[in-house]
Amino acid sequence: MTDAPAASFAKASPLRWLVVIIPYLWLVLFFAAPFLIIFKISLSDSAIAMPPYEPVFEGFGKLGDFLSALDFENYQSLVEDSLYLAAYLSSLRIALISTLLLLLIGYPMALAMARAPSTIRPTLMMMVILPFWTSFLIRVYAWIGILKPEGLLTVALQAVGLLAPDQQVEIYRTDYAVFIGIVYSYLPFMVLPLYATLEKLDGTLLEAASDLGCPPWKAFWRITFPLSLPGVIAGAMICFIPITGEFVIPDLLGGPETLMIGRTLWVEFFGNRDWPLASAVAVVLLLALVVPIVIFQNQQQKVG
């Protein structure tokens, strides 16, 4: 009788190892390997060729030759040129403000969905996911038709008398248009993690707080919000990280003064064709985002 469980465990162990290995293989193939390629290009020199850089290392030569060929001039350029620092800081500012706006808008939506009758929750969920059925690029282009001076927003405000017939809404090609496009595009990514957390909250805790004389606003800050922090953190990370490197929305809705690192990368890659410098920009951006996340996760594990 005792040999049967051991035999079944021995048969199941290869499958268990396979389940563990597959995520790591995914990370190696689609994260580590591309990162190493980009890092290698960032240590190269630009050249008029195809691809437009001189490879640092080809084949398996001597380690000394490889080290001597490394060139950190591109990283030095990032420090010396204020444009890149300004692009990083501007991207972080826009991402932070956008994430806060998403949280302010998405939290009430997720809370209303979680407290709605169970019969209509699937419908509300579908309404949140519905924009994903349309191409992301088409949705951003639609905002151009809404926000441009002669667009639908101007026509609607003129129709209700909030704007004179000779006035127009000057939002297009500004940071305000970028914030509108980002909040609209990333709102489901904030609502869904919050909803998944809020739906699991024990409603009896709020009933007990109400029976003890706790007002609703105080019960929210003492019970609901602290228990929903995992969803808040998950939604903030899911939104903040891609917004920092966003390119499409700033390029289509932003103006020349809208400086984000995604647009800078595009210009260096495809405009200036300086792949080594663009790769250095990408490596620094990735490290700036990944390192704080890893440190935060380690701290959370220690606290847990």
Secondary structure by P-SEA (a helix, b strand, c coil): caaaaaaaaaaaaaaaaaaaaaaaaaaaaccaaaaaaaaaaaacccccccccccccccccccaaaaaaaccaaaaaaaaacaaaaaaaaaaaaaaaaaaaaaaaaaaaaaaaaaaccccaaaaaaaaaaccccccaaaaaaaaaaccccccaaaaaaaaaccccccccccccccaaaaaaaaaaaaaaaaaaaaaaaaaaccaaaaaaaaaacccaaaaaaacccccaaaaaaaaaaacaaaaaacccccccccccccccaaaaaaaaaccccaaaaaaaaaaaaaaacaaaaaaaaaaaaaac
